Amino acid sequence: MAKSSKPSRLAKFKPPEERLSDDGMSGKGISPSKN
């Protein structure tokens, strides 16, 4: 729910593992393995 609305903001509060899910779609490329 909130993830879809503001994945970027939630990603900041989430641990690196969780951020991979949100940031991965944004194209930040935190983890090349995820992409």
Secondary structure, DSSP 8 states (H G I E B T S, - for coil): -HHHH-HHHHHHHS-HHHHHHHHHHHT--S-TTT-
